[in-house]
Amino acid sequence: MTPSGSAAELRRTLALGDAVVIGLGSMVGAGIFASLGPAARTAGSGLLLGLAVAAVVAYCNAVASARLAAVYPASGGTYVYGRERLGPFWGYLAGWSFVVGKTASCAAMALTVGAYVWPGRAHAVAVAAVVVLTAVNYGGIQKSAWLTRVVVAVVLAVLAGVVVVCLGSDSFAAGRLDIGASRGAGGVLEAAGLLFFAFAGYARIATLGEEVRDPARTIPRAIRLALGIALVVYACVAVAVLSVLGAGALGRSGAPLADAVRAAGVPGLVPVVRVGAAVAALGSLLALILGVSRTTLAMARDRHLPGALAAVHPRFHVPHRAELAVGAVVAVLAATVDVRGAIGFSSFGVLTYYAVANASAWTLEATVGARVLPALGLAGCAVLAFSLPGTSVAVGAGVVAVGVVGYGVRRRFAGR
């Protein structure tokens, strides 16, 4: 019998289509339902420029992740890449930023589910969602991939309906798309940082490196495909919603897609959009728990986290203790935290994670041409991270600093 300890291996069962779907499930989720309003409030119609900037940074990050995943097809993503290319500290920094930041994202997505399903009991619904999806992940990666495929299909159908209704309505006005009415470079960059939250899911493909067939070929292709599809979807939705509501109304909206279909003269579609948002948040939450648990597994193998979390279930071939631990922490956060604070902190942590990915990719080849994208991605991550609202920067930097101090203390005592 395969042991249940850290020596056990995950099973390679995911094909290209499965990997693309998991990436899409992470990206085409609740972010697009919630991030357009804050971005419009910050940048006005310049949110389209912000979307373009976020897409460029995301593309650089995706190329870096794809190249690194082809060389290091193991669970853990940038935690592994930073460790192997830059040294143990940088791998730890990436892993810490990812686990803490994405745990906050999990709580935010769970609370989004609660807000759409039962606003009066949002925290209770959020905790229930975490428990159910942790159980799904515990049952094996194929069950998770199947459920994510259903979620992606539902969400894409809802978003397509929003685009068609808005673009075909009498309320459509191309003049509302004038990017010349943006609120300056600072507003565009802050909007890009907020919109980046909706692009960050493709890393989930890389963190599943030990469960993908032919990872050196499959992971890079899956990352590029998932990112390309998500960008097309986001651009279509942003144009459609902005052209109907305008930047002012969009910035004031708490549920911009629902308000857009109402303004387009189809109020009957509003409940469908609300269901789509809840399903999207569930899909994001499912994929987030997958990614965080796999990075937790990799860090536990290196004893940066308790070694017991490195166990792999002998029957289901999943990091079951890591999944249960992540699920428990997320459930506690979902019962107590505020969603807006969680999203802001998450963006800072994720951008730190991708900065390490780009720095790692820089070391793969010495040619100037091969280093252009990693350099651009690294600079883009730094700019967007410090363009976020001040509170998000302060809290994010503080939590990252706590992780750095913890690493130093651990190293000091280990050396004795």
C-alpha positions as CSV (number, residue, x, y, z in Angstrom):
1,M,0.0,0.0,0.0
2,T,1.2,3.5,-0.8
3,P,2.2,5.3,2.4
4,S,0.1,8.2,3.5
5,G,3.1,10.3,4.5
6,S,5.1,12.8,2.6
7,A,6.8,10.1,0.4
8,A,3.5,9.4,-1.3
9,E,3.0,10.9,-4.8
10,L,0.1,12.7,-6.4
11,R,-1.4,11.1,-9.4
12,R,-1.1,12.6,-12.9
13,T,-4.7,12.5,-14.2
14,L,-5.3,16.0,-15.7
15,A,-5.1,16.4,-19.5
16,L,-4.8,19.8,-21.3
17,G,-8.6,20.4,-21.3
18,D,-8.8,19.8,-17.6
19,A,-5.9,22.1,-16.8
20,V,-7.4,24.9,-19.0
21,V,-10.8,24.5,-17.3
22,I,-9.2,24.8,-13.8
23,G,-7.3,27.9,-14.9
24,L,-10.5,29.4,-16.3
25,G,-12.4,28.4,-13.2
26,S,-9.9,30.4,-11.2
27,M,-10.0,33.5,-13.4
28,V,-13.5,33.8,-15.0
29,G,-15.0,33.9,-11.5
30,A,-16.4,36.4,-9.1
31,G,-13.6,39.0,-9.9
32,I,-15.3,40.2,-13.1
33,F,-18.7,40.5,-11.3
34,A,-17.2,42.7,-8.6
35,S,-14.0,44.4,-9.8
36,L,-15.4,46.6,-12.6
37,G,-17.2,48.9,-10.2
38,P,-14.2,49.8,-8.0
39,A,-12.0,50.1,-11.2
40,A,-14.5,52.6,-12.8
41,R,-14.7,54.6,-9.5
42,T,-10.9,54.9,-9.6
43,A,-10.2,55.5,-13.3
44,G,-13.5,56.4,-14.9
45,S,-13.7,55.2,-18.5
46,G,-9.9,54.6,-18.2
47,L,-10.8,51.3,-16.6
48,L,-10.3,49.9,-20.2
49,L,-6.7,51.1,-20.1
50,G,-6.4,49.6,-16.7
51,L,-7.7,46.3,-18.0
52,A,-5.1,46.4,-20.8
53,V,-2.3,47.2,-18.3
54,A,-3.4,44.3,-16.0
55,A,-3.5,42.0,-19.1
56,V,0.1,42.9,-20.1
57,V,1.4,42.3,-16.6
58,A,-0.6,39.0,-16.4
59,Y,0.8,37.9,-19.8
60,C,4.3,38.5,-18.7
61,N,3.6,36.6,-15.5
62,A,1.9,33.8,-17.5
63,V,4.9,33.4,-19.8
64,A,7.3,33.3,-16.8
65,S,5.1,30.7,-15.0
66,A,4.8,28.6,-18.2
67,R,8.6,28.5,-18.8
68,L,9.3,27.7,-15.2
69,A,6.6,25.0,-15.0
70,A,8.1,23.2,-18.0
71,V,11.4,23.0,-16.1
72,Y,10.0,22.3,-12.7
73,P,6.7,20.3,-13.1
74,A,6.1,19.9,-9.4
75,S,3.4,21.0,-7.0
76,G,4.0,24.4,-5.4
77,G,4.3,26.8,-8.4
78,T,6.5,29.8,-7.7
79,Y,7.4,28.5,-4.3
80,V,9.4,25.8,-6.1
81,Y,10.7,28.1,-8.8
82,G,12.0,30.7,-6.4
83,R,13.6,28.1,-4.3
84,E,15.4,26.4,-7.2
85,R,16.4,29.6,-9.1
86,L,16.9,32.2,-6.5
87,G,17.4,30.4,-3.2
88,P,15.4,29.1,-0.3
89,F,14.4,32.5,1.1
90,W,12.8,33.7,-2.2
91,G,10.9,30.5,-2.6
92,Y,9.7,30.9,1.0
93,L,8.7,34.5,0.3
94,A,6.7,33.5,-2.8
95,G,5.0,30.6,-0.9
96,W,4.2,32.7,2.1
97,S,2.7,35.5,0.0
98,F,0.7,33.0,-2.0
99,V,-0.7,31.0,0.9
100,V,-1.6,34.0,3.0
101,G,-2.9,36.1,0.1
102,K,-4.9,33.4,-1.5
103,T,-6.3,32.2,1.8
104,A,-7.7,35.8,2.1
105,S,-9.0,35.4,-1.5
106,C,-10.7,32.1,-0.5
107,A,-12.5,34.0,2.3
108,A,-13.5,36.8,0.0
109,M,-14.9,34.3,-2.6
110,A,-16.8,32.4,0.1
111,L,-18.3,35.7,1.4
112,T,-19.3,36.6,-2.2
113,V,-21.3,33.4,-2.4
114,G,-23.0,34.2,0.8
115,A,-23.8,37.8,-0.3
116,Y,-25.5,36.5,-3.5
117,V,-27.2,33.4,-2.1
118,W,-28.5,34.7,1.3
119,P,-27.4,38.3,2.1
120,G,-28.8,38.2,5.6
121,R,-26.8,35.1,6.5
122,A,-23.7,35.7,4.3
123,H,-21.2,34.5,6.8
124,A,-23.0,31.3,7.6
125,V,-23.4,30.5,3.8
126,A,-19.8,31.2,3.3
127,V,-18.7,28.8,5.9
128,A,-21.0,26.1,4.5
129,A,-19.5,26.7,1.0
130,V,-16.0,26.2,2.3
131,V,-16.9,23.0,4.1
132,V,-18.7,21.5,1.0
133,L,-15.9,22.4,-1.5
134,T,-13.2,21.2,0.9
135,A,-15.0,17.8,0.9
136,V,-15.1,17.9,-2.9
137,N,-11.4,18.5,-3.2
138,Y,-10.7,15.8,-0.6
139,G,-12.4,13.3,-2.9
140,G,-9.8,13.7,-5.6
141,I,-8.6,16.1,-8.3
142,Q,-10.8,14.6,-11.0
143,K,-14.0,15.4,-9.0
144,S,-12.7,18.9,-8.7
145,A,-12.0,19.2,-12.4
146,W,-15.4,17.9,-13.3
147,L,-17.2,20.4,-11.0
148,T,-15.0,23.2,-12.3
149,R,-16.0,22.3,-15.9
150,V,-19.7,22.7,-15.0
151,V,-19.1,26.0,-13.2
152,V,-17.1,27.5,-16.1
153,A,-19.8,26.5,-18.6
154,V,-22.5,28.2,-16.5
155,V,-20.5,31.4,-15.9
156,L,-19.5,31.8,-19.5
157,A,-23.1,31.4,-20.6
158,V,-24.2,34.1,-18.1
159,L,-21.5,36.5,-19.2
160,A,-22.3,35.9,-22.9
161,G,-26.0,36.8,-22.1
162,V,-24.9,40.0,-20.4
163,V,-22.7,41.0,-23.4
164,V,-25.4,40.3,-26.0
165,V,-28.2,42.1,-24.0
166,C,-26.0,45.2,-23.4
167,L,-24.6,45.5,-26.9
168,G,-28.0,45.1,-28.5
169,S,-30.0,47.4,-26.2
170,D,-31.2,51.0,-26.9
171,S,-29.1,52.1,-24.0
172,F,-25.8,51.3,-25.7
173,A,-23.7,54.4,-26.4
174,A,-20.2,54.1,-27.9
175,G,-19.3,57.6,-26.6
176,R,-19.2,56.2,-23.0
177,L,-16.1,54.2,-24.0
178,D,-13.9,57.3,-24.5
179,I,-10.7,56.5,-22.7
180,G,-9.7,60.2,-23.0
181,A,-12.0,60.8,-20.0
182,S,-9.9,58.7,-17.7
183,R,-8.8,60.1,-14.3
184,G,-5.0,60.2,-14.9
185,A,-2.2,57.7,-14.8
186,G,-2.5,57.1,-11.1
187,G,-6.2,56.2,-11.4
188,V,-5.5,53.9,-14.4
189,L,-2.7,52.1,-12.4
190,E,-4.8,51.7,-9.3
191,A,-7.6,50.3,-11.5
192,A,-5.1,47.9,-13.1
193,G,-4.1,46.7,-9.7
194,L,-7.7,46.0,-8.8
195,L,-8.5,44.3,-12.1
196,F,-5.4,42.2,-11.8
197,F,-7.3,40.3,-9.1
198,A,-9.5,38.9,-11.8
199,F,-6.5,37.6,-13.9
200,A,-4.5,35.9,-11.1
201,G,-6.0,32.4,-11.4
202,Y,-3.8,30.9,-14.1
203,A,-1.1,30.1,-11.5
204,R,-3.4,27.5,-10.2
205,I,-2.4,25.4,-13.3
206,A,1.3,25.6,-12.3
207,T,0.6,24.6,-8.7
208,L,-0.9,21.4,-9.9
209,G,2.3,20.3,-11.6
210,E,2.4,16.8,-10.1
211,E,-1.2,16.0,-11.3
212,V,-0.9,17.1,-15.0
213,R,0.0,14.6,-17.7
214,D,3.1,15.5,-19.8
215,P,3.5,18.7,-17.7
216,A,6.4,20.1,-19.6
217,R,4.1,20.4,-22.7
218,T,0.7,20.7,-21.1
219,I,1.2,23.4,-18.4
220,P,2.6,26.1,-20.7
221,R,-0.1,25.5,-23.3
222,A,-2.8,25.5,-20.7
223,I,-1.7,28.7,-19.0
224,R,-1.6,30.6,-22.3
225,L,-5.0,29.2,-23.5
226,A,-6.7,30.0,-20.2
227,L,-5.3,33.5,-20.0
228,G,-6.2,34.3,-23.6
229,I,-9.8,33.1,-23.2
230,A,-10.2,35.1,-20.0
231,L,-8.8,38.3,-21.6
232,V,-11.3,38.1,-24.4
233,V,-14.2,37.5,-22.0
234,Y,-13.2,40.3,-19.7
235,A,-12.7,42.8,-22.6
236,C,-16.2,42.0,-24.0
237,V,-17.9,42.3,-20.6
238,A,-16.1,45.5,-19.7
239,V,-17.0,47.2,-23.0
240,A,-20.6,46.0,-22.8
241,V,-21.2,47.1,-19.3
242,L,-19.4,50.5,-19.6
243,S,-21.3,51.3,-22.8
244,V,-24.6,50.9,-21.1
245,L,-24.0,52.3,-17.6
246,G,-21.2,54.8,-18.2
247,A,-18.3,55.3,-15.9
248,G,-20.2,57.2,-13.3
249,A,-23.0,54.8,-12.7
250,L,-20.6,51.8,-13.1
251,G,-18.4,53.2,-10.3
252,R,-21.4,53.6,-8.0
253,S,-22.7,50.1,-8.6
254,G,-22.3,47.3,-6.1
255,A,-23.5,44.7,-8.7
256,P,-22.5,46.2,-12.0
257,L,-23.5,43.3,-14.3
258,A,-26.9,43.1,-12.7
259,D,-27.4,46.8,-13.0
260,A,-26.3,46.8,-16.6
261,V,-28.9,44.2,-17.7
262,R,-31.5,46.1,-15.8
263,A,-30.5,49.4,-17.6
264,A,-30.5,47.5,-20.9
265,G,-34.2,46.9,-20.4
266,V,-34.1,43.2,-19.4
267,P,-34.7,43.1,-15.6
268,G,-35.8,39.5,-15.9
269,L,-32.1,38.6,-16.4
270,V,-31.0,40.1,-13.1
271,P,-31.7,36.9,-11.0
272,V,-29.8,34.9,-13.6
273,V,-26.8,37.2,-13.2
274,R,-27.0,36.9,-9.5
275,V,-27.0,33.1,-9.7
276,G,-24.1,33.3,-12.2
277,A,-22.1,35.4,-9.7
278,A,-22.7,33.0,-6.9
279,V,-21.7,30.0,-9.1
280,A,-18.6,32.0,-10.3
281,A,-17.5,32.6,-6.7
282,L,-18.0,28.9,-6.0
283,G,-15.8,28.0,-8.9
284,S,-13.1,30.5,-7.8
285,L,-13.2,29.2,-4.3
286,L,-12.9,25.6,-5.4
287,A,-9.8,26.3,-7.5
288,L,-8.3,28.6,-4.9
289,I,-8.5,25.8,-2.2
290,L,-6.8,23.5,-4.7
291,G,-3.9,25.9,-5.3
292,V,-3.4,26.9,-1.7
293,S,-3.3,23.3,-0.5
294,R,-0.7,22.3,-3.1
295,T,1.6,25.2,-2.2
296,T,1.1,24.3,1.5
297,L,2.1,20.7,0.6
298,A,5.3,21.9,-1.1
299,M,6.2,24.2,1.8
300,A,5.5,21.4,4.3
301,R,7.8,19.1,2.5
302,D,10.6,21.6,3.1
303,R,9.5,22.1,6.7
304,H,8.6,25.7,6.3
305,L,5.2,24.6,7.5
306,P,4.5,21.6,9.8
307,G,5.7,18.4,8.2
308,A,2.4,16.6,8.9
309,L,0.8,18.8,6.2
310,A,2.9,17.0,3.5
311,A,0.9,13.8,3.8
312,V,-0.8,12.4,0.6
313,H,-4.0,10.3,1.0
314,P,-3.3,6.7,-0.1
315,R,-6.6,6.3,-1.8
316,F,-7.6,9.7,-3.2
317,H,-4.0,10.8,-3.9
318,V,-4.6,14.4,-2.6
319,P,-2.7,16.4,0.1
320,H,-5.6,15.7,2.5
321,R,-4.1,17.2,5.7
322,A,-3.1,20.4,3.8
323,E,-6.6,20.6,2.3
324,L,-8.3,20.2,5.7
325,A,-6.0,22.7,7.3
326,V,-6.6,25.3,4.5
327,G,-10.4,24.6,4.7
328,A,-10.4,25.2,8.5
329,V,-8.5,28.5,8.3
330,V,-10.7,29.7,5.4
331,A,-13.8,28.8,7.3
332,V,-12.7,30.8,10.3
333,L,-11.9,33.8,8.1
334,A,-15.2,33.5,6.3
335,A,-17.0,33.7,9.6
336,T,-15.2,36.8,10.7
337,V,-13.6,39.1,8.1
338,D,-14.7,41.8,5.7
339,V,-14.6,41.0,2.0
340,R,-13.2,44.3,0.8
341,G,-10.2,44.1,3.1
342,A,-9.6,40.5,2.1
343,I,-9.5,41.4,-1.6
344,G,-7.1,44.3,-1.2
345,F,-4.6,42.3,0.9
346,S,-4.9,39.4,-1.5
347,S,-3.9,41.5,-4.5
348,F,-0.7,42.7,-2.7
349,G,0.3,39.1,-1.8
350,V,-0.4,37.8,-5.3
351,L,1.7,40.5,-7.0
352,T,4.5,39.7,-4.6
353,Y,4.3,36.1,-5.6
354,Y,4.4,36.9,-9.3
355,A,7.3,39.3,-8.8
356,V,9.3,36.3,-7.5
357,A,8.1,34.2,-10.5
358,N,9.4,36.9,-13.0
359,A,12.7,37.2,-11.1
360,S,13.1,33.4,-11.3
361,A,12.3,33.3,-15.0
362,W,15.0,36.0,-15.6
363,T,17.6,33.4,-14.5
364,L,16.6,30.8,-17.0
365,E,18.4,32.3,-20.0
366,A,21.1,34.9,-20.3
367,T,20.0,36.4,-23.7
368,V,18.6,39.9,-23.6
369,G,15.6,39.0,-25.7
370,A,14.6,36.2,-23.3
371,R,14.8,38.6,-20.3
372,V,12.5,41.3,-21.7
373,L,9.2,39.8,-20.6
374,P,10.4,38.8,-17.1
375,A,11.9,42.3,-16.5
376,L,8.6,43.9,-17.7
377,G,6.6,41.5,-15.5
378,L,8.7,42.2,-12.4
379,A,8.5,46.0,-12.9
380,G,4.7,45.7,-13.6
381,C,4.1,43.7,-10.4
382,A,6.0,46.3,-8.3
383,V,4.1,49.2,-9.8
384,L,0.7,47.7,-9.5
385,A,1.3,46.4,-5.9
386,F,2.2,49.9,-4.7
387,S,-0.6,51.5,-6.7
388,L,-3.2,49.7,-4.7
389,P,-5.1,51.6,-2.0
390,G,-2.9,52.7,0.9
391,T,-4.5,50.4,3.4
392,S,-4.0,47.4,1.2
393,V,-0.4,48.2,0.8
394,A,0.2,48.7,4.5
395,V,-1.6,45.5,5.6
396,G,0.0,43.5,2.8
397,A,3.5,44.7,3.5
398,G,3.0,44.1,7.2
399,V,1.9,40.5,6.7
400,V,4.8,39.8,4.3
401,A,7.2,41.3,6.9
402,V,5.8,38.9,9.5
403,G,6.6,36.0,7.2
404,V,10.1,37.3,6.6
405,V,10.7,37.6,10.4
406,G,9.3,34.1,10.9
407,Y,11.7,32.7,8.3
408,G,14.7,34.4,10.0
409,V,13.7,33.1,13.4
410,R,13.3,29.6,12.1
411,R,16.7,29.7,10.3
412,R,18.4,31.0,13.4
413,F,17.1,28.3,15.7
414,A,17.7,25.6,13.0
415,G,21.3,26.7,12.9
416,R,21.8,26.1,16.6
